[in-house]
Amino acid sequence: MLSVQARLARHFLDLKFKKSKTRDHHPLTSRKSLAQGMKHMPVPKGIKVIQTHIGQVPVEIIRDWSTTKSSRAMMYIHGGGYLSGSPETHRAFTARLAIELQCEVWVPDYRLAPEHPFPAGLHDVAEVWEAFIKKQNDKTIILGGESAGGGLSLALCYLARERGLRLPDQLYLLSPWLDIRMAGESYKRNDGRDILVSSYYAEHGFARHYAGTHARTDPLMSPLLGDPTDLPPTYVQVSDTEIFEDDSRSFVETARKAGVNVTFEVGRGLWHAWPLFAPFIPESNQAIKRFGKWVKHF
């Protein structure tokens, strides 16, 4: 059974987003909406935020003051439908990851559609990844992201493999959007159950802007179609009410058949990317703790 806090949050979010899920929005409206919503998420105390650049890509580095030396480091790619979000909108969450994992977290501020459709954002995170892996030396490196950021994380693994670059030692996919074709059955089954995103809005508000004229069957755009062979141990979290559910289920099945060590967690009755709602929702806090325990286990 969901906590009282989760039930109240579901009700509030359902009321807030019910009408917007059936409308076409200008990308700037989506960006503003996400920024306004995420500003209410408190950033934990004891966090140092460093602003830097890798080439032309702005990067935010989050450090926990209590962590003086760490054997690991993480690069986190924020979500937002490929056309919204930033390191600032996700700072409360990346700060919690830095504290839980006891390591610094790099967050690229990659270019967004529609001004910069595929593959601009992927190229940006790849540029940051090259600098990131050079910096970490013998550390355990973690790559992760939620929603569109999860899709970019998996696509980045495939691109890094093509380029002969080091892959992450651990991969974290939170409610990942892995198929821009939107071919999974959950795009129909959970349409109307997903309190944050409808299939209509995913297509008209996000996918068409990101894809542009590029073929959506490209595994670097729809990484569900890629070859997961040799991927690192992977932790996948998804809700059973979100339209992207089958992206995760299909990936987990394919990856396990390819020999990938996958830990798969389904948030029953929760919603898209629910861990981002920490510290207000007990289930969000617990999900972060479970991911942290998994990271430290390896």
C-alpha positions in Angstrom: 0.0 0.0 0.0 1.2 3.5 -0.8 2.1 5.9 2.0 -0.3 8.7 2.8 2.3 11.1 1.3 2.4 9.2 -1.9 -1.4 9.0 -2.2 -1.7 12.7 -1.6 1.0 13.4 -4.2 -0.6 11.2 -6.8 -3.9 13.1 -6.3 -2.2 16.5 -6.5 -0.2 15.6 -9.6 -3.2 14.1 -11.3 -5.1 17.3 -10.9 -2.2 19.5 -11.9 -1.3 17.7 -15.1 -4.7 16.3 -16.3 -5.5 19.0 -18.8 -1.9 19.7 -19.9 -1.4 16.1 -21.1 -3.9 16.6 -23.9 -2.6 19.9 -25.2 0.2 20.9 -27.6 2.6 23.1 -25.7 5.4 25.3 -26.9 8.7 24.0 -25.7 9.3 27.1 -23.7 6.1 26.4 -21.8 7.3 22.9 -21.0 10.7 24.2 -19.8 9.0 26.8 -17.6 6.6 24.3 -16.1 9.4 21.9 -15.2 11.5 24.7 -13.7 8.6 25.9 -11.6 7.8 22.5 -10.3 11.3 21.4 -9.4 12.1 24.6 -7.6 10.1 23.4 -4.6 12.4 20.4 -4.1 14.8 21.3 -1.3 18.6 20.9 -1.9 20.2 19.1 1.1 22.6 21.1 3.2 26.3 20.5 3.1 26.5 20.5 -0.7 29.1 22.3 -2.8 28.1 23.2 -6.4 30.8 23.9 -8.9 30.1 25.4 -12.3 32.5 24.6 -15.1 32.6 23.9 -18.9 33.8 20.9 -20.9 34.4 22.5 -24.3 31.3 24.4 -25.0 29.1 22.3 -22.7 28.3 23.7 -19.2 28.7 21.2 -16.5 27.6 21.3 -12.8 29.6 19.2 -10.3 27.9 18.4 -7.1 30.0 17.5 -4.0 29.1 16.5 -0.5 31.2 18.4 1.9 31.3 15.4 4.3 33.0 13.2 1.6 36.7 14.0 1.6 37.8 11.1 -0.6 35.7 8.6 -2.7 36.4 5.5 -4.7 33.6 6.3 -7.1 32.2 9.1 -9.2 28.9 9.6 -11.1 27.8 11.3 -14.3 24.0 12.0 -14.2 22.0 13.0 -17.3 18.8 14.9 -16.4 15.5 14.2 -18.1 12.8 16.5 -19.4 11.6 15.0 -22.7 14.8 16.1 -24.5 13.6 19.7 -24.6 13.5 20.8 -20.9 15.4 20.4 -17.7 18.8 21.5 -16.5 21.4 20.7 -13.8 19.6 23.4 -11.7 16.1 21.8 -12.0 17.6 18.4 -10.9 20.0 19.7 -8.3 17.9 18.5 -5.3 18.0 15.0 -6.7 21.7 14.9 -7.8 22.7 16.3 -4.4 20.9 13.4 -2.7 22.7 11.0 -5.0 26.0 12.7 -4.1 25.2 12.2 -0.4 23.9 8.6 -0.7 26.8 7.4 -3.0 29.4 9.5 -1.2 30.9 10.8 -4.4 30.8 13.8 -6.7 28.2 13.9 -9.5 28.7 15.6 -12.8 25.6 16.9 -14.5 26.0 18.1 -18.2 23.8 21.0 -19.3 23.3 19.5 -22.8 21.6 21.2 -25.7 17.9 20.8 -26.0 15.3 20.3 -28.8 13.7 21.8 -30.8 16.5 24.3 -31.2 19.0 21.4 -31.2 17.3 18.1 -32.2 19.0 14.7 -32.2 22.0 14.1 -32.1 23.1 17.4 -30.5 22.3 16.5 -26.9 23.9 13.1 -27.3 27.1 14.6 -28.7 27.2 17.0 -25.8 27.0 14.3 -23.1 29.6 12.3 -25.0 32.0 15.2 -24.9 31.5 15.5 -21.2 31.9 11.7 -20.8 35.3 11.7 -22.4 36.5 14.4 -20.0 34.8 12.6 -17.1 36.5 9.3 -17.6 39.9 10.9 -18.0 39.5 12.6 -14.7 38.4 9.6 -12.7 41.4 7.3 -13.3 40.9 4.1 -11.3 37.6 5.1 -9.7 34.4 3.2 -10.1 32.3 5.3 -12.5 28.6 5.3 -12.6 26.4 6.7 -15.4 22.7 7.3 -15.0 19.7 9.4 -15.8 15.9 9.5 -15.6 13.4 9.6 -18.4 15.0 11.2 -21.5 18.2 11.2 -19.5 17.9 7.5 -19.1 17.6 7.2 -22.9 20.7 9.3 -23.4 22.6 7.3 -20.8 22.0 4.0 -22.6 22.6 5.7 -26.0 25.9 7.1 -24.6 27.0 3.6 -23.7 26.5 2.5 -27.3 28.2 5.5 -28.7 31.1 5.1 -26.2 31.5 1.5 -27.3 31.5 2.6 -31.0 34.3 5.1 -30.2 36.3 2.7 -28.1 35.8 4.7 -24.9 35.6 3.4 -21.4 32.1 2.2 -20.5 30.7 2.9 -17.0 31.2 0.3 -14.3 27.5 0.7 -13.3 24.5 2.0 -15.1 21.4 3.5 -13.6 18.2 3.9 -15.6 15.3 5.6 -13.8 12.0 5.4 -15.7 14.0 5.6 -18.9 12.5 6.6 -22.3 14.2 4.2 -24.6 12.0 4.0 -27.6 11.2 7.2 -29.4 9.0 5.1 -31.8 6.7 4.6 -28.7 6.0 1.0 -29.9 5.5 -0.6 -26.5 2.1 -1.8 -25.3 2.3 0.4 -22.2 2.0 3.5 -24.4 -1.6 2.3 -24.8 -2.2 0.3 -21.6 -1.0 3.1 -19.2 -2.2 6.0 -21.2 -4.5 7.7 -18.8 -3.0 5.9 -15.8 0.3 7.9 -16.0 -0.4 11.0 -14.0 2.5 13.0 -15.5 2.8 12.1 -19.2 0.3 11.0 -21.8 1.2 9.2 -25.0 -0.2 12.2 -26.9 2.0 14.6 -25.0 5.1 12.4 -25.3 4.7 12.4 -29.1 3.5 16.0 -29.8 5.2 17.7 -26.9 8.6 15.9 -27.0 9.4 13.2 -29.5 8.7 15.0 -32.7 10.8 17.9 -31.6 13.7 15.7 -30.6 13.6 13.4 -33.6 13.1 16.0 -36.3 13.6 14.3 -39.7 15.9 11.6 -38.3 14.9 8.0 -38.4 13.5 6.9 -35.1 14.9 3.4 -35.6 18.4 4.7 -35.0 19.6 2.9 -31.8 21.3 6.1 -30.7 17.9 7.7 -30.7 15.9 4.7 -29.6 18.5 2.7 -27.6 16.0 0.0 -26.9 16.9 -1.2 -30.4 20.6 -1.3 -29.6 22.7 -4.3 -28.7 23.2 -4.5 -24.9 26.0 -7.0 -25.0 28.8 -6.1 -22.7 26.9 -3.5 -20.8 27.9 -3.1 -17.1 25.7 -4.1 -14.2 22.5 -2.1 -14.5 19.9 -0.9 -12.1 16.5 -0.2 -13.6 13.6 1.5 -11.7 10.2 2.0 -13.4 6.6 2.5 -12.3 3.9 0.1 -13.3 1.5 3.0 -14.2 3.8 5.0 -16.6 3.6 4.9 -20.4 7.4 4.1 -20.5 7.0 0.9 -18.5 7.4 -1.5 -21.4 10.6 0.3 -22.5 12.2 -0.9 -19.3 10.6 -4.3 -19.4 11.8 -5.0 -22.9 15.2 -3.7 -22.2 15.6 -5.8 -19.1 14.5 -8.9 -21.0 16.9 -8.3 -23.9 19.8 -7.3 -21.6 19.5 -10.4 -19.4 19.4 -12.6 -22.5 22.7 -10.9 -23.5 24.2 -11.8 -20.2 23.9 -8.4 -18.5 23.6 -8.3 -14.7 20.3 -6.4 -14.3 18.5 -5.5 -11.1 14.9 -4.5 -11.9 12.6 -2.6 -9.5 9.0 -1.9 -10.3 7.3 0.9 -8.3 3.8 -0.4 -7.7 1.2 2.3 -8.0 3.8 5.0 -8.1 4.5 7.4 -11.0 7.1 8.4 -13.6 10.5 9.1 -12.0 9.1 9.0 -8.5 12.5 9.0 -6.7 12.9 12.7 -7.7 10.2 13.5 -5.2 12.5 12.9 -2.2 12.4 13.9 0.6 8.7 14.4 0.7 7.7 10.8 -0.3 8.8 7.8 1.8 8.9 5.6 -1.3 11.2 8.1 -3.1 13.6 8.1 -0.2 13.5 4.3 0.0 14.2 4.0 -3.8 17.3 6.2 -3.5 18.5 4.1 -0.5 18.1 0.9 -2.5 20.0 2.2 -5.4 22.8 3.4 -3.1 23.0 0.0 -1.5 23.2 -1.6 -4.9 26.0 0.7 -6.0 28.0 0.0 -2.8 27.4 -3.8 -3.1 29.5 -3.8 -6.3 
